[in-house]
Amino acid sequence: MSLRSWLEIRLLPPMVVAAVFICVPWFFPSAYYYRIGALVFIFALAVAGLNLLMGFAGQVSLGHAGFLGIGAYSVAIGPAHFGVPSWLCLFAGAALSAAVAFVVGRPILRLKGHYLAVATLGFGLLVAIVLTNEAGLTGGPDGMTVPRLTLLGWGVRGSDVWYWIAGTTFLGGFVLALNLMESPTGRALQAIHDSEVAALTLGVDVARKKLTIFIISAVYASVAGSYLALFNGHITPDAAGFLRSIELVAMVVLGGMGSILGSLVGAGLLVVLPQALTIFHEYEQALLGLILIVFMIFLRRGIVPSVAAIFAGWRK
Amino acid sequence: MMILETDRLSIAFGGVRAVDDVNIAVEAGQVFSIIGPNGSGKTTLFNLVSGIYTPNNGSIKLAGKSATGLAPDELARRGLSRTFQNLQIFYRMSVLENVMVGRHRHERTGILADLLYLPSVAQQNETSAKAARTALARVGLADLANRAASSLSYGALKRLEIARALATEPILLLLDEPAAGCNPVETQEIDTVIRSIVKEGITVVLVEHDMRLVMNISDRIHVLASGRTLAEGTPEQVRSNPAVIQAYLGIHGSQEAARAFD
C-alpha cells in the first residue's frame, strides 16, 4: 500500500472519528446529549461487528440481537445471581457469545442467502424466547435491573462517563476492523463475498473463515449488549428481539455495507432520528420510514460509500 | 511421472451420466487438452478433478497420491489450481488484491495478528503483494495492478484468473476455456501465456473450443462425447480420427466434410 493510501484508509477515518468524538461534547447543551452519544457509540459497536459479517464477508444475520441479548443478560444475571463482578461478566458474556456463535455457526453458515437469513432469524428468536421464559433467572418479559459497573472500587455512573467509555471502545473496535480488512484474513473474507468457489479453489478454507468472522461479529455485539445493559441499568428480552436485529441490519445497510465508518453513521442516524422526530408526535414512525426510503433511493450503496463516490467523482 | 490420473471416473445428475467411466493420465510438464461438443462433460470433469463435485464412482490421483473426494481448498494446498469458464473474479477488489488471494495458502499470519495488524502482517502483505505482482507480470497485467478488477476488459479478466491461479504456485493448472469469447489477438496472448507456464514446469490441463489453439499447443488430446471417452492421442491422431469428426459435425456434416476434402 502506498503511503498516501495508507494515510487515507488506515489513519484518516479513525483520526476523524476520534476528533469528532472528543470535540462534540463541547456543543452538548445538556447531559441528555451525552446519553444519546453513548447510545450511538454502543450501537455503532454492534453494527461494526455485523458489518464485518454482512458487508465484508457477505453473510447475512437476522438474529444478531441474540448476541446483544447474551451480552446484556450476562452482566445482569452474573452479579445478581452469582455475585460475579460486572466487568468479569462482560468478558464472560463475550466468551459465551463466541462459544454460542461457534456452535450455531458451524451448521448454519453452510447455508447461503435467504436460507442463511431465515436460519439466523431462528437463532435470534430462540435467544429471545429463552430470555423471556426463564423468568426465574431473567425476570421474564419484564426484564431485570442491572447492577452498576464498579471498577477498582469506582462506581461507573453518569451519561458523560458512559459516553467516553462507549466512544473509546468503538474506536478500538473500529481500528481492529480496519486492521482485519487489510490482512490476509480480510482478503480471504472479501473473496468469499464475491465468489466462494473461486476462494475455495485458491486454497481458502471458506467454512473456517466464515465461522471466524461470525464469532468476531458475535463478540462485538455481545460487548455492545453488556454496555447497553450496564448503561441503562435495566434490561428486557426486547434487547435480543427480532426488531432489534432488523434495526442492526438497517443500520449496516443505511450507513454502507463494508464501511465501518458507515456503521457509525448508520447507528448515529437511527438513534438520533427517532429522538429528533418526537416533535412530530404520532407521525414520528411514518416520517422515520419515509426518510429511510429517501436515503436508500438517493444513496443506494449506503450513506458513506455513496457520498465517498460522489467526492471521488468531483476530484477527477 | 503422472501428475493427474483418473480411474473409471463417473458422476450422474438425475440419471444423466455427465461423466461416465473416464480414464485420463496426464504426464508432468505436458499440455493435456480435453475437447468435445457442448454438453460432453468437459467442465463436469474439471469440477470432479478440482473437488467441486464428488464422484459417484472411480478415483482421482494427484501426483501419485489419492485425491478422491478431497475438498477444493485441500486440493489447492496440494498444488492443484484452476480457472473458470464463466469468470469468478473478486469484483470488489483491486487486480492486485485478486491475485493476493491466490497467495492465501502461503500466508502464515493468525487471526489475532491480523486483528492487531502486527508487524508480521505488514511484512506478510508486502511478501504477498510482491509475489502477486510477479504473477501479474507473467500474464502481462503488471501495469493494471492497482486498477479495480471490475474495470478490466474481458480478455484481461481471463488472464487475471490465470495470474491468480499461478500465484498459488500450482504443480497442475486446469484452464477452463481460457480463450472463450476472446478475439484473435487475445487468444494469441493466452497461447503465449500457456507456453510460458509450461516452460516453467507447470502441467496444464486445458478445456477449449478454439481448435487452432488446442491443436497448436497440446501434447495430448482427450476427446469426450456424451460423458464418455471417444478418443485420445496426439493432435495429428485426433484430427484424423473419423469418430471425432463425426462427433463434432454429425453424420451428415462429416459426409459433407469428407466430400469437401476429396
Interface residues (C-beta under 8 A of the other chain):
Chain A: M1 L176 N179 L180 E182 S183 P184 T185 G186 R187 A188 Q190 A191 H193 D194 S195 V197 A198 A199 L200 T201 L202 G203 V204 D205 V206 T212 I216 G258
Chain B: S50 G51 I52 A71 P72 D73 L75 A76 R77 S81 R82 F84 Q88 I89 F90 Y91 R92 M93 E97 M100 V101 G102 R103 H104 R105 E107 T109 I111 A113 D114 L115 L116 Y117 V121 Q124 N125 S128 R164 A165 A167 T168
